[in-house]
Amino acid sequence: MKKLLHSYQMEGLSKIVAAYEKGLGKCAFYMPTGSGVIATLSAAMATILNKNSLAKIMVLFSHHEECLQFESFFSNTNNIFSYTNSVKTYDEKSILVMTYSSYFANREKLNNYTFDVIICHNAERLNSVKSQSLLTEKCDLLLGVFSSKITDINNLFYDSSFIYEAKNIDFYINEYQYTEKLIVPMLKHMGYRDIEIDKKINVLGMVLRPDIVATKDSITYYIEMKAYKGPYNDKKVVWNAIEQIYKYRFYISSESANQQFGVILLCAVDEKLKIELAEEYGIFIWDIKNLLYICSEVNELSETLEYMIPYSLNGIISTEPLPVKHITMHKAPVVTKTSYEKELLTKLKNCKTGKTKRADQEYEKICSSIIDYLFKSEFSQFSEQHTTNDEMFRMDIICGLKGTTAFWDFLIRYYNTKFVVFECKNYKGKLKQNLIYVTDKYLFTPALRNVAFIISRNGFSDNATKAALGILKEQGKLIIDLTDHDLEIMICAKENGKEPSDYLLDKVEKLLMGVSV
């Protein structure tokens, strides 16, 4: 497990183990969301148990899914117990994993047990009054794990010092890293040879660069790879990824050559779609279910897959890939792709800046069309020029969230929001701080409206950025800066078979990593 950790994760691991060995008691630990904190915690607990096999550990999470993800790192051992309604079998185990709700609801049942280490994940939510029972636990290490710095003076760990504070982490795993560290070793295990990444191919005056070119049994395989932050994505995103490999198939394939074309998608894909593409178009798809099946044959591959995928694999059923069929006809998949993306980009580029009513309305209309195009499948409601009941506030766009993909689920889960607001500002210069405070008035926690996006031509000024961060620290409301450039990137991402909201997740994670006390 350790050999798969990044250097900053190894450093965090060593700090946890050292704190346990010194018996420091109550401490705090900071690693931002998305940086592999659960992998770090599981590796630290495994290290402690290697040093002291008699140690007893309790790990608390906010959600059951996080418990399952933690447990997955111990899948090859019988040393972990997931708490349900009884702790009778816990005596023989070293690690007890449960949610906070289970812990507080069953506190009396746990009085017979003592723990050497207690880990509190998502410790931002622990109010000192409600969590007072945790302080009565006598242990060598009571560790609060934070994804953002402590700002609430009532937090259980407010008076604790950080034993580790992760800084300047570039934790984003890009598609090249997935390809190099996971897909290439997997293909080698499957018997593929002469594997090349990002190979340059000149065809009819064009330069094509398939992610992977490899050979097996005298057949050349051309493969595209797409990584996603969550297991479920918009069907159009998947179709766009498929269309890209079809482009390679159309220009590269030859009637006289033994060639195959496919896509590896790190998300779940409908089995009927796989069959249709294999039988009618000669394109194969390996999704996350197939990768689970293939990697299960080798422990190292399985561990790498679990480590690199940014979401829990529990509940995803491993499935054997369909046999690859050789089809020579150049029949194109029916992809409902138009020039709509280019039309949106052109309109955005040609829209004039300024404070005139006509220009403002045109910009708002274009932004609305772009947001609808990018995220329509993620919104349960989409309301423009929405006015509150008392008619005090009018928001450009307000949307209800389904929470299917990783980013929107992140907002629902960690910012307690069911609705997001979009404001469109057609200003020539950077936005001033007063516009941030105006948008803040639209957000209201009891109405589950805690997140807003301000779309503008050139983004926030320094003072506007400070104002947004101040609101985040003091009220827990998230106001996100989006520019024309951000919109362009997301349009191109969706056009190329990538999930556009993954870009937003990266943007917000980097923002949160830089927040100070």
C-alpha positions as CSV (number, residue, x, y, z in Angstrom):
1,M,0.0,0.0,0.0
2,K,2.8,2.5,0.9
3,K,4.5,2.2,-2.4
4,L,1.4,3.7,-4.1
5,L,1.3,6.8,-2.0
6,H,2.6,10.2,-3.1
7,S,5.4,11.8,-1.1
8,Y,3.0,14.2,0.7
9,Q,0.8,11.3,1.7
10,M,3.8,9.4,3.0
11,E,4.7,12.5,5.0
12,G,1.2,12.6,6.4
13,L,1.3,8.9,7.3
14,S,4.6,9.3,9.2
15,K,3.2,12.3,11.2
16,I,0.2,10.2,12.3
17,V,2.3,7.3,13.3
18,A,4.7,9.5,15.2
19,A,1.9,11.3,17.0
20,Y,0.5,7.8,18.1
21,E,4.0,6.7,19.3
22,K,4.5,9.9,21.3
23,G,1.0,9.7,22.8
24,L,0.1,13.2,21.9
25,G,-3.6,12.8,22.5
26,K,-5.9,15.3,20.8
27,C,-4.4,16.5,17.5
28,A,-5.6,17.9,14.1
29,F,-4.5,16.8,10.6
30,Y,-5.2,18.7,7.4
31,M,-5.4,17.3,3.9
32,P,-7.7,18.8,1.3
33,T,-10.5,17.0,-0.4
34,G,-9.4,14.9,-3.3
35,S,-5.8,14.5,-2.1
36,G,-6.2,10.8,-1.1
37,V,-6.8,11.3,2.6
38,I,-8.6,8.0,3.1
39,A,-5.8,6.1,1.4
40,T,-3.4,8.0,3.7
41,L,-5.4,7.1,6.9
42,S,-5.7,3.5,5.9
43,A,-2.0,3.2,5.3
44,A,-1.2,4.9,8.6
45,M,-3.5,2.5,10.5
46,A,-1.9,-0.5,8.8
47,T,1.5,0.8,9.8
48,I,0.4,1.2,13.4
49,L,-0.9,-2.3,13.5
50,N,2.3,-3.6,12.0
51,K,4.2,-1.9,14.9
52,N,1.7,-2.9,17.6
53,S,-0.6,-5.8,16.6
54,L,-2.6,-5.4,19.9
55,A,-3.6,-1.8,19.1
56,K,-7.3,-1.0,19.0
57,I,-8.5,1.6,16.5
58,M,-11.8,3.3,15.8
59,V,-12.4,5.3,12.6
60,L,-15.4,7.6,12.3
61,F,-16.9,8.9,9.0
62,S,-19.8,11.2,8.1
63,H,-21.2,8.8,5.4
64,H,-21.5,5.1,5.0
65,E,-19.8,5.3,1.5
66,E,-16.7,6.7,3.2
67,C,-16.6,3.7,5.6
68,L,-16.8,1.4,2.6
69,Q,-14.0,3.2,0.8
70,F,-11.8,2.9,3.9
71,E,-12.6,-0.8,4.3
72,S,-11.7,-1.5,0.7
73,F,-8.0,-0.9,1.5
74,F,-8.2,-3.8,4.0
75,S,-10.0,-6.1,1.6
76,N,-7.3,-8.8,1.9
77,T,-7.4,-8.9,5.7
78,N,-9.9,-10.0,8.3
79,N,-8.9,-7.4,10.8
80,I,-11.6,-4.8,10.4
81,F,-15.1,-4.7,11.7
82,S,-18.0,-2.5,10.3
83,Y,-20.4,-1.6,13.0
84,T,-24.1,-2.2,12.4
85,N,-26.2,-3.0,15.5
86,S,-23.9,-5.1,17.5
87,V,-20.3,-5.1,18.6
88,K,-20.1,-8.7,19.8
89,T,-17.6,-9.8,17.2
90,Y,-15.4,-6.7,17.5
91,D,-13.3,-8.2,20.3
92,E,-11.3,-10.2,17.8
93,K,-10.8,-7.3,15.4
94,S,-8.3,-4.4,15.5
95,I,-10.2,-1.7,13.6
96,L,-13.8,-0.6,14.2
97,V,-15.3,1.6,11.4
98,M,-18.6,3.4,11.8
99,T,-20.4,6.6,11.0
100,Y,-20.8,9.4,13.5
101,S,-24.5,8.8,13.7
102,S,-23.9,5.2,14.7
103,Y,-21.4,6.2,17.3
104,F,-23.5,8.8,19.0
105,A,-26.7,6.6,18.8
106,N,-24.9,3.6,20.4
107,R,-22.4,5.3,22.7
108,E,-23.5,3.3,25.7
109,K,-22.9,0.0,23.9
110,L,-19.3,1.0,23.3
111,N,-18.5,1.7,27.0
112,N,-16.9,-1.7,27.4
113,Y,-14.3,-0.9,24.8
114,T,-11.1,1.2,24.9
115,F,-9.2,2.5,21.9
116,D,-5.6,3.4,21.4
117,V,-6.4,5.5,18.3
118,I,-9.6,7.3,17.3
119,I,-9.8,9.0,13.9
120,C,-12.5,11.6,13.2
121,H,-12.8,12.2,9.5
122,N,-14.6,15.3,8.3
123,A,-13.9,16.8,11.7
124,E,-15.2,20.2,10.6
125,R,-18.6,19.1,11.6
126,L,-17.8,18.2,15.2
127,N,-19.3,20.7,17.7
128,S,-17.5,20.4,21.0
129,V,-20.8,20.1,23.0
130,K,-22.3,17.4,20.9
131,S,-19.0,15.5,20.6
132,Q,-18.0,15.8,24.2
133,S,-18.2,12.0,24.6
134,L,-15.2,11.7,22.3
135,L,-13.1,13.6,24.9
136,T,-13.9,11.0,27.5
137,E,-12.3,8.3,25.4
138,K,-8.8,7.7,26.8
139,C,-6.5,7.1,23.9
140,D,-3.0,7.7,22.7
141,L,-4.2,9.6,19.7
142,L,-7.6,11.4,19.1
143,L,-7.1,12.7,15.5
144,G,-9.4,15.2,13.8
145,V,-9.0,15.1,10.1
146,F,-9.9,18.3,8.3
147,S,-10.2,19.2,4.6
148,S,-10.2,22.9,5.4
149,K,-8.7,24.9,8.2
150,I,-10.6,25.2,11.5
151,T,-12.6,28.4,11.8
152,D,-15.4,27.4,14.3
153,I,-14.3,28.2,17.8
154,N,-16.8,25.6,19.0
155,N,-15.2,22.8,17.1
156,L,-13.9,19.9,19.2
157,F,-10.4,20.3,17.8
158,Y,-10.2,24.2,17.7
159,D,-7.6,24.3,20.4
160,S,-5.5,21.5,18.9
161,S,-2.3,22.0,16.9
162,F,-2.0,20.5,13.4
163,I,0.5,17.7,13.4
164,Y,0.5,17.9,9.6
165,E,-0.7,20.5,7.1
166,A,-0.5,19.6,3.5
167,K,0.6,22.5,1.3
168,N,1.2,23.1,-2.4
169,I,-0.2,19.7,-3.4
170,D,-0.7,19.0,-7.1
171,F,-2.9,16.0,-6.4
172,Y,-4.8,16.1,-9.7
173,I,-4.3,12.8,-11.5
174,N,-4.5,13.5,-15.3
175,E,-5.3,11.0,-18.0
176,Y,-1.7,10.6,-18.9
177,Q,-0.9,9.4,-15.4
178,Y,-3.9,7.0,-15.5
179,T,-2.6,5.7,-18.8
180,E,1.0,5.3,-17.6
181,K,0.5,3.9,-14.1
182,L,-2.7,1.9,-14.6
183,I,-3.7,1.1,-18.2
184,V,-0.2,0.3,-19.6
185,P,0.6,-2.2,-16.8
186,M,-2.9,-3.7,-17.2
187,L,-2.4,-4.1,-21.0
188,K,1.0,-5.7,-20.4
189,H,-0.6,-8.2,-18.0
190,M,-3.1,-9.0,-20.7
191,G,-0.4,-9.8,-23.2
192,Y,-0.2,-6.6,-25.2
193,R,3.2,-5.6,-26.5
194,D,4.9,-2.6,-28.3
195,I,2.8,-0.2,-26.2
196,E,3.1,3.5,-27.2
197,I,1.5,6.4,-25.4
198,D,0.3,9.5,-27.4
199,K,1.7,8.2,-30.6
200,K,1.9,10.7,-33.5
201,I,0.3,9.5,-36.7
202,N,0.3,11.5,-39.9
203,V,-2.8,10.8,-42.1
204,L,-4.0,12.9,-45.1
205,G,-2.2,16.0,-43.8
206,M,-3.6,15.6,-40.3
207,V,-1.8,14.7,-37.1
208,L,-3.7,12.1,-35.0
209,R,-2.6,11.2,-31.5
210,P,-4.3,8.1,-30.0
211,D,-3.8,7.8,-26.3
212,I,-2.5,4.2,-26.7
213,V,-1.3,2.1,-29.6
214,A,-0.4,-1.5,-28.9
215,T,-0.2,-4.9,-30.5
216,K,-1.4,-8.4,-29.6
217,D,-1.7,-11.5,-31.8
218,S,-0.6,-9.6,-34.8
219,I,-3.4,-7.1,-34.4
220,T,-2.8,-3.3,-33.8
221,Y,-5.0,-1.7,-31.2
222,Y,-5.8,2.0,-31.1
223,I,-7.3,3.1,-27.8
224,E,-8.6,6.3,-26.3
225,M,-8.7,6.8,-22.5
226,K,-11.0,9.2,-20.6
227,A,-10.9,9.7,-16.8
228,Y,-13.8,11.0,-14.8
229,K,-14.2,12.1,-11.1
230,G,-17.4,10.0,-10.6
231,P,-18.9,6.7,-11.8
232,Y,-21.8,8.3,-13.6
233,N,-21.7,10.8,-16.4
234,D,-23.9,12.5,-19.0
235,K,-24.6,10.2,-22.0
236,K,-23.5,12.9,-24.4
237,V,-20.1,13.0,-22.7
238,V,-19.8,9.2,-23.3
239,W,-20.9,9.6,-26.9
240,N,-18.4,12.3,-27.6
241,A,-15.6,10.1,-26.3
242,I,-16.8,7.3,-28.6
243,E,-17.0,9.7,-31.6
244,Q,-13.3,10.6,-31.0
245,I,-12.2,6.9,-31.4
246,Y,-14.4,6.6,-34.4
247,K,-12.6,9.5,-36.0
248,Y,-9.3,7.5,-35.6
249,R,-11.0,4.4,-37.0
250,F,-12.3,6.2,-40.0
251,Y,-8.9,7.8,-41.0
252,I,-6.5,5.1,-39.8
253,S,-8.1,1.7,-40.5
254,S,-7.3,-0.3,-43.6
255,E,-9.1,-3.2,-45.2
256,S,-5.8,-5.1,-45.4
257,A,-4.6,-4.5,-41.9
258,N,-5.5,-6.2,-38.7
259,Q,-6.7,-3.3,-36.5
260,Q,-9.0,-2.8,-33.6
261,F,-10.3,0.5,-32.1
262,G,-11.7,1.0,-28.6
263,V,-12.3,3.3,-25.6
264,I,-11.4,2.9,-22.0
265,L,-13.7,5.0,-19.8
266,L,-13.2,5.4,-16.1
267,C,-17.0,5.4,-15.5
268,A,-19.9,3.0,-15.8
269,V,-21.3,2.5,-19.3
270,D,-24.6,0.8,-20.2
271,E,-24.1,-2.8,-21.3
272,K,-26.5,-2.4,-24.3
273,L,-24.5,0.4,-25.7
274,K,-21.3,-1.7,-25.5
275,I,-23.0,-4.5,-27.4
276,E,-24.3,-2.1,-30.0
277,L,-20.9,-0.5,-30.6
278,A,-19.1,-3.9,-30.7
279,E,-21.5,-5.6,-33.1
280,E,-22.4,-2.8,-35.4
281,Y,-19.4,-0.5,-35.4
282,G,-16.5,-2.6,-34.4
283,I,-15.6,-0.4,-31.5
284,F,-15.0,-1.9,-28.0
285,I,-15.5,-0.2,-24.7
286,W,-13.9,-1.1,-21.4
287,D,-15.5,0.8,-18.5
288,I,-14.8,0.8,-14.7
289,K,-16.7,-2.5,-14.3
290,N,-14.4,-4.2,-16.9
291,L,-11.3,-2.7,-15.3
292,L,-12.3,-4.1,-12.0
293,Y,-12.7,-7.6,-13.6
294,I,-9.3,-7.4,-15.4
295,C,-7.3,-5.9,-12.5
296,S,-8.7,-8.4,-9.9
297,E,-6.4,-11.0,-11.4
298,V,-3.3,-9.2,-10.0
299,N,-3.1,-7.7,-6.5
300,E,-0.8,-4.9,-7.5
301,L,-3.1,-3.8,-10.4
302,S,-6.2,-4.1,-8.1
303,E,-4.5,-1.9,-5.5
304,T,-3.4,0.7,-8.1
305,L,-7.0,0.9,-9.4
306,E,-8.5,1.4,-6.0
307,Y,-5.8,4.0,-5.2
308,M,-6.1,6.0,-8.4
309,I,-9.9,6.1,-8.9
310,P,-11.2,9.2,-7.1
311,Y,-14.5,7.6,-6.0
312,S,-15.6,4.5,-4.0
313,L,-15.7,1.3,-6.0
314,N,-18.1,-0.4,-3.6
315,G,-21.3,-1.3,-5.3
316,I,-19.7,-1.5,-8.7
317,I,-20.0,-5.0,-10.0
318,S,-16.9,-6.3,-11.9
319,T,-17.9,-7.5,-15.4
320,E,-16.0,-9.4,-18.0
321,P,-15.3,-7.3,-21.1
322,L,-17.2,-8.3,-24.3
323,P,-15.1,-10.1,-26.9
324,V,-13.5,-7.8,-29.4
325,K,-15.0,-8.3,-32.8
326,H,-13.2,-7.4,-36.0
327,I,-15.5,-5.4,-38.4
328,T,-14.2,-3.8,-41.5
329,M,-17.1,-1.6,-42.6
330,H,-16.9,2.1,-41.8
331,K,-20.4,2.6,-40.4
332,A,-20.5,5.6,-38.2
333,P,-22.3,5.6,-34.8
334,V,-25.3,7.8,-34.7
335,V,-24.1,10.7,-32.6
336,T,-26.4,13.6,-32.2
337,K,-23.5,16.1,-32.6
338,T,-24.1,19.4,-34.3
339,S,-22.2,22.6,-34.6
340,Y,-23.9,23.8,-31.4
341,E,-20.7,23.9,-29.4
342,K,-19.0,26.1,-32.0
343,E,-22.1,28.3,-32.1
344,L,-22.0,28.8,-28.4
345,L,-18.2,29.6,-28.5
346,T,-18.7,32.1,-31.4
347,K,-21.6,33.9,-29.6
348,L,-19.6,34.2,-26.4
349,K,-16.6,35.5,-28.2
350,N,-18.6,38.0,-30.3
351,C,-20.8,39.3,-27.4
352,K,-19.8,42.9,-26.6
353,T,-18.8,44.0,-23.1
354,G,-20.5,46.9,-21.4
355,K,-23.2,47.9,-19.0
356,T,-26.0,48.6,-21.5
357,K,-29.2,46.7,-20.9
358,R,-29.1,45.1,-24.3
359,A,-25.5,43.8,-23.9
360,D,-26.2,42.5,-20.4
361,Q,-29.3,40.6,-21.6
362,E,-27.4,39.1,-24.5
363,Y,-24.5,38.0,-22.3
364,E,-26.9,36.5,-19.8
365,K,-28.8,34.7,-22.5
366,I,-25.5,33.2,-23.9
367,C,-24.3,32.1,-20.4
368,S,-27.7,30.5,-19.7
369,S,-27.5,28.5,-22.9
370,I,-24.0,27.4,-22.1
371,I,-24.9,26.3,-18.5
372,D,-27.9,24.5,-19.9
373,Y,-25.7,22.7,-22.5
374,L,-23.0,21.8,-20.0
375,F,-25.1,20.6,-17.1
376,K,-28.7,20.1,-18.1
377,S,-28.8,16.4,-17.1
378,E,-27.6,17.4,-13.5
379,F,-30.3,19.9,-12.8
380,S,-33.8,18.9,-11.6
381,Q,-34.9,22.5,-12.1
382,F,-33.6,25.4,-14.2
383,S,-35.2,28.8,-13.6
384,E,-34.1,32.1,-15.2
385,Q,-34.8,35.5,-13.8
386,H,-36.0,33.9,-10.6
387,T,-37.6,36.2,-8.0
388,T,-38.0,35.3,-4.3
389,N,-41.4,35.3,-2.8
390,D,-41.0,38.7,-1.1
391,E,-39.8,40.1,-4.5
392,M,-36.6,41.4,-2.8
393,F,-34.1,39.5,-4.8
394,R,-34.0,38.4,-8.5
395,M,-31.4,35.9,-9.5
396,D,-30.2,35.4,-13.1
397,I,-30.4,31.6,-12.9
398,I,-31.2,29.2,-10.1
399,C,-30.9,25.4,-10.5
400,G,-32.0,22.4,-8.4
401,L,-29.3,19.7,-8.1
402,K,-29.6,16.0,-8.6
403,G,-26.1,15.2,-7.5
404,T,-25.2,12.5,-9.9
405,T,-21.7,13.4,-10.9
406,A,-18.9,14.0,-8.4
407,F,-18.9,17.9,-8.3
408,W,-22.6,18.4,-7.8
409,D,-22.7,15.6,-5.2
410,F,-19.7,17.3,-3.5
411,L,-21.7,20.6,-3.2
412,I,-24.8,18.9,-1.8
413,R,-22.8,16.8,0.7
414,Y,-20.3,19.3,2.0
415,Y,-22.1,22.7,1.5
416,N,-25.6,21.5,2.4
417,T,-27.0,23.0,-0.7
418,K,-29.8,21.8,-2.9
419,F,-29.8,24.8,-5.2
420,V,-27.1,26.8,-6.9
421,V,-27.3,30.4,-8.2
422,F,-25.6,31.7,-11.4
423,E,-25.1,35.4,-11.8
424,C,-23.9,36.8,-15.1
425,K,-21.9,40.1,-15.2
426,N,-21.0,41.6,-18.5
427,Y,-18.3,44.0,-17.2
428,K,-15.3,45.0,-19.2
429,G,-12.9,45.0,-16.2
430,K,-12.6,42.7,-13.2
431,L,-15.5,42.5,-10.8
432,K,-15.3,44.6,-7.6
433,Q,-16.1,43.4,-4.2
434,N,-19.5,45.1,-3.9
435,L,-20.9,42.6,-6.4
436,I,-19.7,39.7,-4.2
437,Y,-21.7,41.1,-1.3
438,V,-24.8,41.5,-3.5
439,T,-24.6,37.9,-4.5
440,D,-24.1,36.9,-0.9
441,K,-27.6,38.2,-0.1
442,Y,-29.1,35.7,-2.6
443,L,-27.7,32.8,-0.5
444,F,-29.7,31.5,2.4
445,T,-28.9,28.4,4.4
446,P,-32.4,27.5,5.6
447,A,-33.5,27.4,1.9
448,L,-30.5,25.1,1.1
449,R,-29.0,27.8,-1.1
450,N,-25.4,28.1,-0.1
451,V,-23.4,28.1,-3.4
452,A,-23.3,30.7,-6.2
453,F,-21.3,31.1,-9.4
454,I,-20.5,34.6,-10.8
455,I,-19.8,34.4,-14.5
456,S,-17.9,37.4,-15.9
457,R,-15.7,38.3,-18.8
458,N,-12.4,38.7,-16.8
459,G,-13.1,37.4,-13.3
460,F,-12.7,38.8,-9.7
461,S,-10.5,41.6,-8.7
462,D,-8.2,40.9,-5.7
463,N,-10.6,42.6,-3.4
464,A,-13.5,40.6,-4.8
465,T,-11.5,37.4,-4.2
466,K,-10.8,38.5,-0.6
467,A,-14.5,39.2,-0.1
468,A,-15.6,35.8,-1.4
469,L,-13.0,34.1,0.9
470,G,-14.2,36.1,3.8
471,I,-17.8,35.0,3.2
472,L,-16.6,31.4,2.9
473,K,-14.7,31.5,6.2
474,E,-17.4,33.4,8.2
475,Q,-20.6,31.9,6.8
476,G,-19.6,28.7,5.0
477,K,-21.1,30.0,1.8
478,L,-19.2,29.3,-1.4
479,I,-19.1,31.9,-4.2
480,I,-17.1,30.7,-7.2
481,D,-15.5,32.9,-9.9
482,L,-16.1,31.7,-13.5
483,T,-14.8,33.5,-16.5
484,D,-15.4,33.3,-20.3
485,H,-12.2,31.2,-20.5
486,D,-13.6,28.7,-17.9
487,L,-16.8,28.3,-20.0
488,E,-14.7,27.8,-23.2
489,I,-12.6,25.1,-21.4
490,M,-15.7,23.2,-20.3
491,I,-17.4,23.4,-23.7
492,C,-14.3,21.9,-25.3
493,A,-14.1,19.3,-22.5
494,K,-17.6,18.1,-23.2
495,E,-17.1,18.1,-26.9
496,N,-14.1,15.8,-26.4
497,G,-15.8,13.3,-24.2
498,K,-14.8,14.7,-20.8
499,E,-17.1,15.5,-17.9
500,P,-17.2,19.4,-17.7
501,S,-18.1,19.5,-14.0
502,D,-14.8,17.7,-13.3
503,Y,-13.1,20.9,-14.2
504,L,-15.2,22.8,-11.6
505,L,-14.3,20.2,-9.0
506,D,-10.6,20.8,-9.7
507,K,-11.1,24.5,-9.6
508,V,-12.9,24.4,-6.2
509,E,-10.5,21.9,-4.7
510,K,-7.5,24.2,-5.5
511,L,-9.5,27.2,-4.1
512,L,-10.1,25.3,-0.8
513,M,-6.5,24.2,-0.6
514,G,-5.4,27.8,-0.4
515,V,-7.8,28.9,2.3
516,S,-6.1,30.1,5.5
517,V,-7.4,30.7,8.9
